[in-house]
Amino acid sequence: IFIRRTSDHGIAKVFGREHPMGEHWCHRLVRCEADLAAGTLRFFGLRRADPSRQPLLLETSFTPPRAGFYE
C-alpha cells in the first residue's frame, strides 16, 4: 500500500510511472494498493470529510519492477 499526493494535474506517481486520477482530484491524497500476484494497481481517494468513504478512482494493470530497478 502506498499513499501519494496527486500533482496539480491530478497525477499520482507509483513505481516511476504516472497515473492520472482526473482533474477533480488535484493536490489530494490517494491510497494505492499494489496486487503483485494479479499485476494490478488500485487507487482510492482519501477523504477527510468522510474517512469511511474511499472511492475507487482507477484500476490499472502493471508489471512489477524487476530487481535493481531503483538502483
DOTIGU-714297 format. One record per residue (C-alpha): residue in one letter; x, y, z; residue number from 1. Coordinates in Angstrom, 2 decimals, padded with zeros to 5 digits, always signed. Example, Ala and Ser with C-alpha at 12.3 -4.5 7.8 and 13.67 -1.06 7.14 Angstrom:
BEGIN
PT  vexkol       xx       yy       zz  nunu
PT       A  +012.30  -004.50  +007.80     1
PT       S  +013.67  -001.06  +007.14     2
REM end
This chain:
BEGIN
PT  vexkol       xx       yy       zz  nunu
PT       I  +000.00  +000.00  +000.00     1
PT       F  +001.28  +003.45  -000.97     2
PT       I  -000.03  +006.90  -000.07     3
PT       R  +000.60  +009.62  -002.65     4
PT       R  -000.42  +013.25  -003.15     5
PT       T  -001.52  +013.98  -006.70     6
PT       S  +000.02  +016.77  -008.76     7
PT       D  -001.69  +019.95  -009.88     8
PT       H  -002.93  +017.93  -012.88     9
PT       G  -004.31  +015.03  -010.79    10
PT       I  -001.45  +012.62  -011.48    11
PT       A  -000.06  +010.17  -008.93    12
PT       K  +003.38  +008.61  -009.39    13
PT       V  +003.95  +005.00  -008.30    14
PT       F  +006.85  +002.74  -009.36    15
PT       G  +008.23  +005.57  -011.51    16
PT       R  +005.07  +005.81  -013.65    17
PT       E  +002.38  +008.46  -013.81    18
PT       H  -001.26  +007.51  -013.25    19
PT       P  -003.99  +010.10  -013.95    20
PT       M  -006.70  +010.41  -011.28    21
PT       G  -008.58  +013.15  -013.09    22
PT       E  -008.70  +016.92  -012.78    23
PT       H  -011.21  +016.72  -009.90    24
PT       W  -008.57  +015.03  -007.70    25
PT       C  -005.73  +017.60  -007.88    26
PT       H  -003.44  +018.10  -004.85    27
PT       R  -005.28  +015.38  -002.93    28
PT       L  -004.25  +012.16  -001.23    29
PT       V  -004.76  +008.74  -002.79    30
PT       R  -004.12  +005.24  -001.46    31
PT       C  -002.61  +002.83  -003.97    32
PT       E  -002.86  -000.92  -003.42    33
PT       A  -000.43  -002.99  -005.46    34
PT       D  -001.59  -006.56  -006.09    35
PT       L  +001.65  -008.19  -007.23    36
PT       A  +000.09  -011.59  -007.94    37
PT       A  -002.62  -010.14  -010.20    38
PT       G  -000.43  -007.35  -011.63    39
PT       T  -002.89  -004.57  -010.81    40
PT       L  -002.80  -001.19  -009.09    41
PT       R  -005.94  +000.20  -007.46    42
PT       F  -006.15  +003.87  -006.50    43
PT       F  -008.64  +005.08  -003.89    44
PT       G  -009.42  +008.66  -002.96    45
PT       L  -008.82  +009.60  +000.67    46
PT       R  -011.36  +012.00  +002.16    47
PT       R  -011.01  +013.94  +005.41    48
PT       A  -014.71  +014.87  +005.45    49
PT       D  -015.77  +011.20  +005.32    50
PT       P  -012.83  +008.84  +006.03    51
PT       S  -015.04  +005.75  +005.80    52
PT       R  -015.79  +006.53  +002.13    53
PT       Q  -012.81  +005.95  -000.16    54
PT       P  -013.96  +005.77  -003.78    55
PT       L  -012.07  +003.71  -006.34    56
PT       L  -010.55  +006.24  -008.75    57
PT       L  -008.54  +003.99  -011.04    58
PT       E  -007.66  +000.34  -011.55    59
PT       T  -004.88  -000.44  -013.98    60
PT       S  -002.58  -003.30  -014.87    61
PT       F  +001.15  -003.12  -014.32    62
PT       T  +004.26  -005.24  -014.41    63
PT       P  +006.14  -005.31  -011.09    64
PT       P  +009.59  -003.71  -011.35    65
PT       R  +012.49  -006.09  -011.67    66
PT       A  +015.20  -006.38  -009.02    67
PT       G  +017.60  -003.44  -009.05    68
PT       F  +015.06  -001.11  -010.73    69
PT       Y  +015.71  +001.75  -008.29    70
PT       E  +019.49  +001.41  -008.03    71
REM end
